[in-house]
Amino acid sequence: MEKSSQPTGTAFTLLSLLALSHMFNDTLQSVIPAIYPLLKNSLALTFTQIGLITLVYQMSSSLFQPIIGIYTDKHPQPYSLPVGMTFSMMGVISLALATNFTHVLLAVFFTGLGSSIFHPEASRLAYLASGGKHGLAQSIFQVGGNFGSSIGPLIALWIITPYGQKNVGGLAIIALLGIGIMLVISKWYKKNLVLLKTKKESEKNIGDQNSINNTSLPRPKVVLAIGILLLLVFSKYVYMASLTSYYTFYLINKFGVSIDEAQIYLFAFLFAIAAGTIIGGPVGDRIGRKYVIWISILGTAPFALLMPYANLTWTCILSIFIGLILSSAFSAILIYAQELVPGKVGLISGLFFGLAFGIAGIASAILGKIADKTGIQYVYYLCSFLPLLGLVASFLPETKKRNK
């Protein structure tokens, strides 16, 4: 039914544009942690302050997402994508001009707010354009964002670090390109709002009669499953926070590498995330999302447990494996949750994106405090046990194993 509602060619064209816009959005976002060493030196910041910067940024990009998702479920906003990018552009320009810690907090708040506005509607568009292949569509959308995240350290290395903090303002060019693409997407979205309403009614009717795989699930089971998924998101994103926010400091502290070298290692890790993201969605469409979630998070555990004891070369290798395996989980988690609660794509997307960013922000602040007291290496030892929480995925109810 969904395939006939939307031509395959048009859907993939839209998904490609969504992935590209997601890339631009997350490129701006990823520059923030990539220039932490620069900000730490130029503004004489502590690890605790670095953690607070991440907390403010991640909270602004998380608290508003479920609210925006609930609102746009009832009142779709075709032009929310370029509006979100405009806020992000204001944030990076403000960051370029920031002269103290308070100004940095204000700048990252605007950048995070832009991301918060962008994600719920963009995720809904990916769902709408999926043609029934929800995992594949979400992976295409996610890989754009993850690829953008991997570009951030390279921009910091080649453009910002050598010439100073003021060069962050040059990212406004990326924002303007993103706004142009998003306006094209918004026009398509506005024309297809009728299709969206029809699809929502269909999902609502399906949800009233059955749940996953045409088998009614009692509400307590749905609540339990959502709770397990949220716990898995906690495990994934606290561990990811230790890598994205403090990986460069860990490498500098433990192995004595330069800031430039540390940013290259960070790029390798983030690029591995981008490469691994595309796997989880389509594999979940075929074999069942529960198994992808389980393998992705629990499968990271051996590499995470080894990393605190590895030398520089093996640390880089292990981080790449961690990025490849762990990144496949989020698309599967998100689509699994959307299947549990049909017709609430915006709410679920906002909740899970928001929770992911919020958890990462709180974790970064706590981990920064721990690093100031005990050392950055202890943080990595402590976080290495988090992927073992993937064991709780075994309690998730079965979903369809194949999507033909």
Contacts in CASP RR format, 6 or more apart in sequence:
PFRMAT RR
TARGET T0000
AUTHOR 0000-0000-0000
METHOD contacts of the structure
MODEL  1
MEKSSQPTGTAFTLLSLLALSHMFNDTLQSVIPAIYPLLKNSLALTFTQI
GLITLVYQMSSSLFQPIIGIYTDKHPQPYSLPVGMTFSMMGVISLALATN
FTHVLLAVFFTGLGSSIFHPEASRLAYLASGGKHGLAQSIFQVGGNFGSS
IGPLIALWIITPYGQKNVGGLAIIALLGIGIMLVISKWYKKNLVLLKTKK
ESEKNIGDQNSINNTSLPRPKVVLAIGILLLLVFSKYVYMASLTSYYTFY
LINKFGVSIDEAQIYLFAFLFAIAAGTIIGGPVGDRIGRKYVIWISILGT
APFALLMPYANLTWTCILSIFIGLILSSAFSAILIYAQELVPGKVGLISG
LFFGLAFGIAGIASAILGKIADKTGIQYVYYLCSFLPLLGLVASFLPETK
KRNK
1 202 0 8 1.000
2 130 0 8 1.000
2 131 0 8 1.000
2 132 0 8 1.000
2 199 0 8 1.000
3 131 0 8 1.000
3 132 0 8 1.000
5 131 0 8 1.000
5 195 0 8 1.000
5 198 0 8 1.000
5 199 0 8 1.000
6 128 0 8 1.000
6 129 0 8 1.000
6 131 0 8 1.000
6 192 0 8 1.000
6 195 0 8 1.000
8 131 0 8 1.000
10 129 0 8 1.000
11 129 0 8 1.000
11 130 0 8 1.000
11 131 0 8 1.000
11 137 0 8 1.000
12 129 0 8 1.000
14 125 0 8 1.000
14 129 0 8 1.000
14 185 0 8 1.000
14 188 0 8 1.000
15 126 0 8 1.000
15 129 0 8 1.000
15 130 0 8 1.000
15 137 0 8 1.000
15 140 0 8 1.000
15 141 0 8 1.000
16 140 0 8 1.000
17 181 0 8 1.000
17 184 0 8 1.000
17 185 0 8 1.000
18 122 0 8 1.000
18 125 0 8 1.000
18 126 0 8 1.000
18 129 0 8 1.000
18 140 0 8 1.000
18 141 0 8 1.000
18 185 0 8 1.000
19 140 0 8 1.000
19 141 0 8 1.000
19 143 0 8 1.000
19 144 0 8 1.000
19 145 0 8 1.000
20 144 0 8 1.000
20 178 0 8 1.000
20 181 0 8 1.000
21 81 0 8 1.000
21 85 0 8 1.000
21 118 0 8 1.000
21 122 0 8 1.000
21 178 0 8 1.000
21 181 0 8 1.000
21 182 0 8 1.000
21 185 0 8 1.000
22 118 0 8 1.000
22 122 0 8 1.000
22 141 0 8 1.000
22 142 0 8 1.000
22 144 0 8 1.000
22 145 0 8 1.000
22 148 0 8 1.000
23 144 0 8 1.000
23 145 0 8 1.000
23 147 0 8 1.000
23 148 0 8 1.000
23 151 0 8 1.000
24 85 0 8 1.000
24 148 0 8 1.000
24 174 0 8 1.000
24 175 0 8 1.000
24 177 0 8 1.000
24 178 0 8 1.000
24 181 0 8 1.000
25 85 0 8 1.000
25 88 0 8 1.000
25 114 0 8 1.000
25 115 0 8 1.000
25 118 0 8 1.000
25 145 0 8 1.000
25 178 0 8 1.000
26 115 0 8 1.000
26 144 0 8 1.000
26 145 0 8 1.000
26 146 0 8 1.000
26 148 0 8 1.000
26 149 0 8 1.000
27 148 0 8 1.000
27 149 0 8 1.000
27 151 0 8 1.000
27 152 0 8 1.000
27 155 0 8 1.000
27 171 0 8 1.000
27 174 0 8 1.000
28 88 0 8 1.000
28 89 0 8 1.000
28 92 0 8 1.000
28 111 0 8 1.000
28 171 0 8 1.000
28 174 0 8 1.000
28 175 0 8 1.000
29 61 0 8 1.000
29 88 0 8 1.000
29 111 0 8 1.000
29 112 0 8 1.000
29 115 0 8 1.000
29 149 0 8 1.000
30 148 0 8 1.000
30 149 0 8 1.000
30 150 0 8 1.000
30 151 0 8 1.000
30 152 0 8 1.000
30 153 0 8 1.000
30 270 0 8 1.000
31 92 0 8 1.000
31 152 0 8 1.000
31 155 0 8 1.000
31 156 0 8 1.000
31 160 0 8 1.000
31 168 0 8 1.000
31 171 0 8 1.000
32 53 0 8 1.000
32 54 0 8 1.000
32 57 0 8 1.000
32 95 0 8 1.000
32 108 0 8 1.000
32 111 0 8 1.000
33 54 0 8 1.000
33 244 0 8 1.000
33 245 0 8 1.000
34 152 0 8 1.000
34 153 0 8 1.000
34 155 0 8 1.000
34 156 0 8 1.000
34 157 0 8 1.000
34 160 0 8 1.000
34 248 0 8 1.000
34 263 0 8 1.000
34 266 0 8 1.000
35 156 0 8 1.000
35 160 0 8 1.000
35 161 0 8 1.000
35 165 0 8 1.000
35 168 0 8 1.000
36 50 0 8 1.000
36 53 0 8 1.000
36 245 0 8 1.000
36 248 0 8 1.000
36 249 0 8 1.000
37 161 0 8 1.000
37 248 0 8 1.000
37 249 0 8 1.000
37 252 0 8 1.000
37 259 0 8 1.000
37 262 0 8 1.000
38 156 0 8 1.000
38 160 0 8 1.000
38 161 0 8 1.000
38 164 0 8 1.000
38 165 0 8 1.000
38 259 0 8 1.000
39 45 0 8 1.000
39 50 0 8 1.000
39 53 0 8 1.000
39 104 0 8 1.000
39 165 0 8 1.000
40 50 0 8 1.000
42 164 0 8 1.000
42 165 0 8 1.000
43 100 0 8 1.000
43 101 0 8 1.000
43 104 0 8 1.000
45 53 0 8 1.000
45 101 0 8 1.000
46 372 0 8 1.000
47 246 0 8 1.000
47 249 0 8 1.000
47 368 0 8 1.000
47 369 0 8 1.000
47 371 0 8 1.000
47 372 0 8 1.000
47 376 0 8 1.000
48 365 0 8 1.000
48 368 0 8 1.000
48 369 0 8 1.000
48 372 0 8 1.000
49 101 0 8 1.000
50 245 0 8 1.000
50 364 0 8 1.000
50 368 0 8 1.000
51 245 0 8 1.000
51 361 0 8 1.000
51 364 0 8 1.000
51 365 0 8 1.000
51 367 0 8 1.000
51 368 0 8 1.000
51 369 0 8 1.000
52 105 0 8 1.000
52 365 0 8 1.000
53 101 0 8 1.000
53 104 0 8 1.000
53 105 0 8 1.000
53 108 0 8 1.000
54 241 0 8 1.000
54 245 0 8 1.000
54 360 0 8 1.000
54 361 0 8 1.000
54 364 0 8 1.000
54 365 0 8 1.000
55 361 0 8 1.000
55 362 0 8 1.000
55 364 0 8 1.000
55 365 0 8 1.000
56 105 0 8 1.000
56 108 0 8 1.000
56 109 0 8 1.000
57 108 0 8 1.000
57 109 0 8 1.000
57 111 0 8 1.000
57 112 0 8 1.000
57 361 0 8 1.000
58 112 0 8 1.000
58 357 0 8 1.000
58 358 0 8 1.000
58 359 0 8 1.000
58 360 0 8 1.000
58 361 0 8 1.000
58 362 0 8 1.000
58 364 0 8 1.000
59 357 0 8 1.000
59 358 0 8 1.000
59 361 0 8 1.000
59 362 0 8 1.000
60 108 0 8 1.000
60 109 0 8 1.000
60 110 0 8 1.000
60 111 0 8 1.000
60 112 0 8 1.000
60 113 0 8 1.000
60 116 0 8 1.000
61 111 0 8 1.000
61 112 0 8 1.000
61 113 0 8 1.000
61 114 0 8 1.000
61 115 0 8 1.000
61 116 0 8 1.000
61 354 0 8 1.000
61 357 0 8 1.000
61 358 0 8 1.000
62 116 0 8 1.000
62 353 0 8 1.000
62 354 0 8 1.000
62 355 0 8 1.000
62 356 0 8 1.000
62 357 0 8 1.000
62 358 0 8 1.000
62 359 0 8 1.000
62 361 0 8 1.000
63 116 0 8 1.000
63 354 0 8 1.000
63 358 0 8 1.000
64 113 0 8 1.000
64 116 0 8 1.000
64 117 0 8 1.000
65 116 0 8 1.000
65 119 0 8 1.000
65 120 0 8 1.000
65 349 0 8 1.000
65 350 0 8 1.000
65 351 0 8 1.000
65 353 0 8 1.000
65 354 0 8 1.000
65 357 0 8 1.000
66 347 0 8 1.000
66 350 0 8 1.000
66 351 0 8 1.000
66 354 0 8 1.000
68 80 0 8 1.000
68 116 0 8 1.000
68 117 0 8 1.000
68 120 0 8 1.000
68 121 0 8 1.000
68 350 0 8 1.000
69 120 0 8 1.000
69 121 0 8 1.000
69 346 0 8 1.000
69 347 0 8 1.000
69 349 0 8 1.000
69 350 0 8 1.000
70 346 0 8 1.000
70 347 0 8 1.000
71 77 0 8 1.000
72 80 0 8 1.000
72 120 0 8 1.000
72 121 0 8 1.000
72 124 0 8 1.000
72 346 0 8 1.000
73 343 0 8 1.000
73 344 0 8 1.000
73 345 0 8 1.000
73 346 0 8 1.000
73 347 0 8 1.000
76 121 0 8 1.000
76 124 0 8 1.000
76 189 0 8 1.000
76 193 0 8 1.000
76 196 0 8 1.000
77 83 0 8 1.000
77 121 0 8 1.000
78 121 0 8 1.000
78 186 0 8 1.000
78 187 0 8 1.000
78 189 0 8 1.000
78 190 0 8 1.000
78 193 0 8 1.000
79 183 0 8 1.000
79 186 0 8 1.000
79 190 0 8 1.000
80 117 0 8 1.000
80 118 0 8 1.000
80 120 0 8 1.000
80 121 0 8 1.000
81 117 0 8 1.000
81 118 0 8 1.000
81 121 0 8 1.000
81 122 0 8 1.000
81 182 0 8 1.000
81 185 0 8 1.000
81 186 0 8 1.000
82 178 0 8 1.000
82 179 0 8 1.000
82 180 0 8 1.000
82 182 0 8 1.000
82 183 0 8 1.000
82 186 0 8 1.000
83 114 0 8 1.000
83 117 0 8 1.000
84 113 0 8 1.000
84 114 0 8 1.000
84 115 0 8 1.000
84 117 0 8 1.000
84 118 0 8 1.000
85 114 0 8 1.000
85 118 0 8 1.000
85 175 0 8 1.000
85 178 0 8 1.000
85 179 0 8 1.000
85 182 0 8 1.000
86 114 0 8 1.000
86 175 0 8 1.000
86 179 0 8 1.000
87 110 0 8 1.000
87 111 0 8 1.000
87 112 0 8 1.000
87 113 0 8 1.000
87 114 0 8 1.000
87 117 0 8 1.000
88 110 0 8 1.000
88 111 0 8 1.000
88 112 0 8 1.000
88 113 0 8 1.000
88 114 0 8 1.000
88 115 0 8 1.000
88 118 0 8 1.000
88 175 0 8 1.000
89 171 0 8 1.000
89 172 0 8 1.000
89 175 0 8 1.000
89 176 0 8 1.000
89 179 0 8 1.000
90 110 0 8 1.000
91 107 0 8 1.000
91 108 0 8 1.000
91 109 0 8 1.000
91 110 0 8 1.000
91 111 0 8 1.000
92 107 0 8 1.000
92 111 0 8 1.000
92 168 0 8 1.000
92 169 0 8 1.000
92 170 0 8 1.000
92 171 0 8 1.000
92 172 0 8 1.000
92 175 0 8 1.000
93 168 0 8 1.000
93 169 0 8 1.000
93 172 0 8 1.000
94 103 0 8 1.000
94 106 0 8 1.000
94 107 0 8 1.000
94 110 0 8 1.000
95 104 0 8 1.000
95 107 0 8 1.000
95 108 0 8 1.000
95 111 0 8 1.000
95 165 0 8 1.000
95 168 0 8 1.000
95 169 0 8 1.000
96 165 0 8 1.000
96 166 0 8 1.000
96 167 0 8 1.000
96 168 0 8 1.000
96 169 0 8 1.000
96 170 0 8 1.000
97 103 0 8 1.000
97 107 0 8 1.000
97 166 0 8 1.000
98 104 0 8 1.000
98 106 0 8 1.000
98 107 0 8 1.000
98 165 0 8 1.000
112 357 0 8 1.000
115 357 0 8 1.000
116 354 0 8 1.000
116 357 0 8 1.000
119 349 0 8 1.000
119 350 0 8 1.000
119 353 0 8 1.000
119 354 0 8 1.000
120 346 0 8 1.000
120 349 0 8 1.000
120 350 0 8 1.000
120 353 0 8 1.000
121 189 0 8 1.000
121 346 0 8 1.000
122 141 0 8 1.000
123 138 0 8 1.000
123 141 0 8 1.000
123 334 0 8 1.000
123 345 0 8 1.000
123 346 0 8 1.000
123 349 0 8 1.000
123 350 0 8 1.000
123 353 0 8 1.000
124 196 0 8 1.000
124 345 0 8 1.000
124 346 0 8 1.000
124 349 0 8 1.000
125 185 0 8 1.000
125 189 0 8 1.000
126 137 0 8 1.000
126 138 0 8 1.000
126 140 0 8 1.000
126 141 0 8 1.000
127 134 0 8 1.000
127 137 0 8 1.000
127 138 0 8 1.000
127 338 0 8 1.000
127 345 0 8 1.000
127 349 0 8 1.000
128 192 0 8 1.000
128 195 0 8 1.000
128 196 0 8 1.000
128 199 0 8 1.000
129 137 0 8 1.000
130 136 0 8 1.000
130 137 0 8 1.000
130 138 0 8 1.000
131 137 0 8 1.000
132 403 0 8 1.000
133 282 0 8 1.000
133 285 0 8 1.000
133 403 0 8 1.000
134 285 0 8 1.000
134 335 0 8 1.000
134 338 0 8 1.000
134 339 0 8 1.000
135 280 0 8 1.000
135 281 0 8 1.000
135 282 0 8 1.000
135 284 0 8 1.000
135 285 0 8 1.000
135 331 0 8 1.000
135 332 0 8 1.000
135 335 0 8 1.000
136 281 0 8 1.000
136 282 0 8 1.000
136 285 0 8 1.000
138 281 0 8 1.000
138 331 0 8 1.000
138 334 0 8 1.000
138 335 0 8 1.000
139 277 0 8 1.000
139 278 0 8 1.000
139 279 0 8 1.000
139 280 0 8 1.000
139 281 0 8 1.000
139 282 0 8 1.000
139 331 0 8 1.000
140 278 0 8 1.000
142 277 0 8 1.000
142 278 0 8 1.000
142 330 0 8 1.000
142 331 0 8 1.000
143 274 0 8 1.000
143 276 0 8 1.000
143 277 0 8 1.000
143 278 0 8 1.000
144 274 0 8 1.000
144 277 0 8 1.000
145 274 0 8 1.000
146 270 0 8 1.000
146 273 0 8 1.000
146 274 0 8 1.000
146 276 0 8 1.000
146 277 0 8 1.000
146 327 0 8 1.000
147 271 0 8 1.000
147 274 0 8 1.000
148 274 0 8 1.000
149 244 0 8 1.000
149 270 0 8 1.000
149 273 0 8 1.000
149 274 0 8 1.000
150 267 0 8 1.000
150 270 0 8 1.000
150 271 0 8 1.000
150 273 0 8 1.000
150 274 0 8 1.000
151 267 0 8 1.000
152 267 0 8 1.000
152 270 0 8 1.000
153 263 0 8 1.000
153 264 0 8 1.000
153 266 0 8 1.000
153 267 0 8 1.000
153 270 0 8 1.000
154 263 0 8 1.000
154 267 0 8 1.000
155 171 0 8 1.000
156 263 0 8 1.000
157 260 0 8 1.000
157 263 0 8 1.000
157 264 0 8 1.000
157 267 0 8 1.000
159 167 0 8 1.000
159 170 0 8 1.000
160 167 0 8 1.000
160 168 0 8 1.000
161 259 0 8 1.000
161 260 0 8 1.000
161 263 0 8 1.000
200 343 0 8 1.000
203 342 0 8 1.000
203 343 0 8 1.000
204 342 0 8 1.000
204 343 0 8 1.000
206 342 0 8 1.000
207 342 0 8 1.000
207 343 0 8 1.000
210 216 0 8 1.000
211 217 0 8 1.000
211 222 0 8 1.000
211 339 0 8 1.000
211 340 0 8 1.000
211 342 0 8 1.000
212 339 0 8 1.000
212 340 0 8 1.000
212 397 0 8 1.000
212 398 0 8 1.000
212 399 0 8 1.000
212 400 0 8 1.000
213 398 0 8 1.000
213 399 0 8 1.000
213 400 0 8 1.000
217 225 0 8 1.000
217 340 0 8 1.000
217 397 0 8 1.000
221 397 0 8 1.000
222 340 0 8 1.000
222 341 0 8 1.000
224 395 0 8 1.000
225 336 0 8 1.000
225 340 0 8 1.000
225 396 0 8 1.000
225 397 0 8 1.000
226 337 0 8 1.000
226 340 0 8 1.000
226 341 0 8 1.000
228 392 0 8 1.000
228 393 0 8 1.000
228 395 0 8 1.000
228 396 0 8 1.000
229 293 0 8 1.000
229 333 0 8 1.000
229 336 0 8 1.000
229 337 0 8 1.000
229 352 0 8 1.000
229 396 0 8 1.000
230 355 0 8 1.000
231 389 0 8 1.000
231 392 0 8 1.000
232 293 0 8 1.000
232 297 0 8 1.000
232 329 0 8 1.000
232 333 0 8 1.000
232 389 0 8 1.000
232 390 0 8 1.000
232 392 0 8 1.000
232 393 0 8 1.000
233 330 0 8 1.000
233 333 0 8 1.000
233 352 0 8 1.000
233 355 0 8 1.000
233 356 0 8 1.000
233 359 0 8 1.000
234 355 0 8 1.000
234 359 0 8 1.000
234 389 0 8 1.000
235 297 0 8 1.000
235 386 0 8 1.000
235 387 0 8 1.000
235 389 0 8 1.000
235 390 0 8 1.000
236 297 0 8 1.000
236 326 0 8 1.000
236 329 0 8 1.000
236 330 0 8 1.000
236 356 0 8 1.000
237 355 0 8 1.000
237 356 0 8 1.000
237 357 0 8 1.000
237 358 0 8 1.000
237 359 0 8 1.000
237 360 0 8 1.000
237 363 0 8 1.000
238 359 0 8 1.000
238 360 0 8 1.000
238 363 0 8 1.000
238 383 0 8 1.000
238 386 0 8 1.000
239 300 0 8 1.000
239 304 0 8 1.000
239 326 0 8 1.000
239 383 0 8 1.000
239 386 0 8 1.000
239 387 0 8 1.000
240 326 0 8 1.000
240 360 0 8 1.000
241 359 0 8 1.000
241 360 0 8 1.000
241 361 0 8 1.000
241 363 0 8 1.000
241 364 0 8 1.000
241 367 0 8 1.000
242 363 0 8 1.000
242 367 0 8 1.000
242 379 0 8 1.000
242 380 0 8 1.000
242 383 0 8 1.000
243 269 0 8 1.000
243 319 0 8 1.000
243 322 0 8 1.000
244 266 0 8 1.000
244 270 0 8 1.000
244 360 0 8 1.000
245 360 0 8 1.000
245 364 0 8 1.000
245 367 0 8 1.000
245 368 0 8 1.000
246 364 0 8 1.000
246 367 0 8 1.000
246 368 0 8 1.000
246 371 0 8 1.000
246 376 0 8 1.000
246 379 0 8 1.000
246 380 0 8 1.000
247 262 0 8 1.000
247 265 0 8 1.000
247 266 0 8 1.000
247 269 0 8 1.000
247 319 0 8 1.000
248 259 0 8 1.000
248 262 0 8 1.000
248 263 0 8 1.000
248 265 0 8 1.000
248 266 0 8 1.000
249 262 0 8 1.000
249 371 0 8 1.000
249 376 0 8 1.000
250 376 0 8 1.000
250 377 0 8 1.000
250 379 0 8 1.000
250 380 0 8 1.000
251 257 0 8 1.000
251 261 0 8 1.000
251 262 0 8 1.000
251 265 0 8 1.000
251 312 0 8 1.000
251 315 0 8 1.000
252 258 0 8 1.000
252 259 0 8 1.000
252 262 0 8 1.000
253 375 0 8 1.000
253 376 0 8 1.000
253 377 0 8 1.000
254 376 0 8 1.000
254 377 0 8 1.000
255 311 0 8 1.000
255 312 0 8 1.000
255 315 0 8 1.000
257 265 0 8 1.000
257 312 0 8 1.000
265 315 0 8 1.000
265 316 0 8 1.000
265 319 0 8 1.000
268 316 0 8 1.000
268 319 0 8 1.000
268 320 0 8 1.000
269 316 0 8 1.000
269 319 0 8 1.000
269 320 0 8 1.000
269 322 0 8 1.000
269 323 0 8 1.000
272 319 0 8 1.000
272 320 0 8 1.000
272 321 0 8 1.000
272 322 0 8 1.000
272 323 0 8 1.000
272 324 0 8 1.000
272 327 0 8 1.000
273 323 0 8 1.000
273 324 0 8 1.000
273 326 0 8 1.000
273 327 0 8 1.000
274 327 0 8 1.000
275 324 0 8 1.000
275 327 0 8 1.000
276 323 0 8 1.000
276 324 0 8 1.000
276 325 0 8 1.000
276 327 0 8 1.000
276 328 0 8 1.000
277 327 0 8 1.000
277 328 0 8 1.000
277 330 0 8 1.000
277 331 0 8 1.000
279 324 0 8 1.000
279 328 0 8 1.000
280 292 0 8 1.000
280 296 0 8 1.000
280 328 0 8 1.000
280 329 0 8 1.000
280 331 0 8 1.000
280 332 0 8 1.000
281 289 0 8 1.000
281 292 0 8 1.000
281 328 0 8 1.000
281 331 0 8 1.000
281 332 0 8 1.000
281 335 0 8 1.000
283 292 0 8 1.000
283 328 0 8 1.000
283 332 0 8 1.000
284 291 0 8 1.000
284 292 0 8 1.000
284 332 0 8 1.000
284 335 0 8 1.000
285 402 0 8 1.000
285 403 0 8 1.000
286 401 0 8 1.000
286 402 0 8 1.000
286 403 0 8 1.000
287 401 0 8 1.000
287 402 0 8 1.000
288 332 0 8 1.000
288 399 0 8 1.000
288 400 0 8 1.000
288 401 0 8 1.000
288 402 0 8 1.000
289 332 0 8 1.000
289 333 0 8 1.000
289 335 0 8 1.000
289 336 0 8 1.000
289 339 0 8 1.000
289 399 0 8 1.000
290 336 0 8 1.000
290 393 0 8 1.000
290 396 0 8 1.000
290 397 0 8 1.000
290 398 0 8 1.000
290 399 0 8 1.000
292 328 0 8 1.000
292 329 0 8 1.000
292 332 0 8 1.000
293 329 0 8 1.000
293 332 0 8 1.000
293 333 0 8 1.000
293 336 0 8 1.000
293 390 0 8 1.000
293 393 0 8 1.000
293 396 0 8 1.000
294 390 0 8 1.000
294 393 0 8 1.000
294 394 0 8 1.000
294 396 0 8 1.000
295 325 0 8 1.000
295 328 0 8 1.000
296 325 0 8 1.000
296 326 0 8 1.000
296 327 0 8 1.000
296 328 0 8 1.000
296 329 0 8 1.000
296 332 0 8 1.000
297 326 0 8 1.000
297 329 0 8 1.000
297 387 0 8 1.000
297 389 0 8 1.000
297 390 0 8 1.000
297 393 0 8 1.000
298 387 0 8 1.000
298 388 0 8 1.000
298 390 0 8 1.000
298 391 0 8 1.000
298 393 0 8 1.000
299 325 0 8 1.000
299 387 0 8 1.000
300 322 0 8 1.000
300 323 0 8 1.000
300 325 0 8 1.000
300 326 0 8 1.000
300 387 0 8 1.000
301 387 0 8 1.000
301 388 0 8 1.000
301 390 0 8 1.000
303 318 0 8 1.000
303 321 0 8 1.000
303 322 0 8 1.000
303 325 0 8 1.000
304 318 0 8 1.000
304 322 0 8 1.000
304 383 0 8 1.000
304 384 0 8 1.000
304 385 0 8 1.000
304 386 0 8 1.000
304 387 0 8 1.000
305 384 0 8 1.000
305 385 0 8 1.000
306 314 0 8 1.000
306 318 0 8 1.000
307 314 0 8 1.000
307 315 0 8 1.000
307 318 0 8 1.000
307 319 0 8 1.000
307 322 0 8 1.000
307 380 0 8 1.000
307 384 0 8 1.000
308 377 0 8 1.000
308 380 0 8 1.000
308 381 0 8 1.000
308 384 0 8 1.000
310 317 0 8 1.000
310 318 0 8 1.000
326 387 0 8 1.000
330 352 0 8 1.000
330 356 0 8 1.000
333 352 0 8 1.000
334 348 0 8 1.000
334 349 0 8 1.000
334 352 0 8 1.000
336 396 0 8 1.000
336 399 0 8 1.000
337 348 0 8 1.000
337 351 0 8 1.000
337 352 0 8 1.000
338 344 0 8 1.000
338 345 0 8 1.000
338 348 0 8 1.000
338 349 0 8 1.000
339 399 0 8 1.000
341 347 0 8 1.000
341 348 0 8 1.000
367 379 0 8 1.000
367 383 0 8 1.000
368 379 0 8 1.000
370 378 0 8 1.000
370 379 0 8 1.000
370 382 0 8 1.000
371 378 0 8 1.000
371 379 0 8 1.000
END
